[in-house]
Amino acid sequence: MDLSTTYLGLELPHPFVAGASPLSDSVDRARRLEDGGAAAIVLRSLFEEQIDGPSGSPSLDGEATLPDPEECVFGPDEYLDHLQSVKAAVSVPVIASLNGHSLGGWLRHAQDLERAGADALELNLYDVAADPDLDGAEIEEQAVEMVQEVKRAVRIPLAAKLSPFYTSLPHFARRLVEAGADGLVLFNRFYETDIDVEALEVRTHVDLSHHHELLLRLRWLAVLSGCVPCSFAVSGGVYTAQDAVKAILCGAHAVQMVSALLRHGPACLGEVRGRFAQWMRERGYGSLAQMRGSIHFVTSPDPRTFERANYMRVLQAYRSE
Ligand SMILES: Cc1cc2nc3c(=O)[nH]c(=O)nc-3n(C[C@H](O)[C@H](O)[C@H](O)COP(=O)(O)O)c2cc1C
């Protein structure tokens, strides 16, 4: 049974990767991920604001509410030290992560991450379009330029981690790849802010993902893997071997897991991988390459019509009591 895959040009024995999170915040935890069966480890993100300083993010009452440096797990230098220590401790590829939304000197930090031994870089393009003067084309252009700038600065492979909220994701994804992205991670999660109506304060908390979030990822994997030539990682809602099977069938090269590992511990990676291999064996698949992308929309002459037809069918089929 050949589970090997190539993600961002990295040869991995299987597609199961520990996604960006606190799961690798210490060397010991990173080792546990490797022991649990992670084929690669993505470190938590270092934020643009930690490197370049705040550009200001307004709260409800208008003041900037970025966390103090002491609230951040790693500052820029500590991140580099941590990366070096993790690299020295594990033999699987270690992917560093930068998270930002604007062009600037902070992007050059990518070179330091490369020097500290990162095998690849994940650039998380986390942005909320809240400025009515800024149109979608400008936002996309900026993201494309960010990818270009990082790509110019480093030689290691680069993945862009995206949100699903773009007008034409296939067009935007293709531009990112033309700008130098070697892969795309689908998708970011938004940790939506709630409001405490007693204290009249905004409340944010990390909600671990839910299984149903995978469906959005599957749709876009199926669309993009048929028309954008790069590596794909799924991130969001993968808990079981069946989830991973679906992602690979839709075109993923790597399967990132975070919430499942936070809930059930790193050992669940190995269990999911075992069941995944069993599924392949039972269906007569000899390799991952054989099954990857067998459900992508290239097989459909017109994905738009396909989607609309499905939409109509679903609504028409519903019968109320
Ligand atoms: C506690 C926590 C911390 C996270 N930190 C980061 C981060 O630093 N950078 C990033 O790109 N994603 C981060 N994520 C998002 C995950 O990498 C992943 O995209 C998301 O949790 C969806 O995958 P899942 O369903 O497997 O959890 C974090 C998620 C959690 C739960």
The ligand as a Gaussian input file, in Angstrom:
#p B3LYP/6-31G(d) Opt

LIG

0 1
 C       -5.975000      26.696000      19.220000
 C       -5.745000      26.884000      17.741000
 C       -4.687000      27.660000      17.320000
 C       -4.477000      27.876000      15.948000
 N       -3.406000      28.642000      15.541000
 C       -3.198000      28.834000      14.218000
 C       -2.099000      29.592000      13.749000
 O       -1.282000      30.102000      14.528000
 N       -1.965000      29.762000      12.403000
 C       -2.835000      29.224000      11.504000
 O       -2.655000      29.394000      10.301000
 N       -3.872000      28.480000      11.926000
 C       -4.078000      28.285000      13.235000
 N       -5.144000      27.535000      13.652000
 C       -6.067000      26.991000      12.636000
 C       -5.708000      25.553000      12.289000
 O       -4.424000      25.465000      11.694000
 C       -6.738000      24.953000      11.311000
 O       -6.708000      25.673000      10.092000
 C       -8.159000      24.972000      11.849000
 O       -8.199000      24.624000      13.220000
 C       -9.030000      24.013000      11.061000
 O       -8.538000      22.715000      11.107000
 P       -9.121000      21.595000      12.110000
 O      -10.538000      21.381000      11.769000
 O       -8.284000      20.382000      11.859000
 O       -8.955000      22.131000      13.488000
 C       -5.359000      27.299000      15.003000
 C       -6.409000      26.507000      15.452000
 C       -6.613000      26.293000      16.797000
 C       -7.739000      25.425000      17.231000

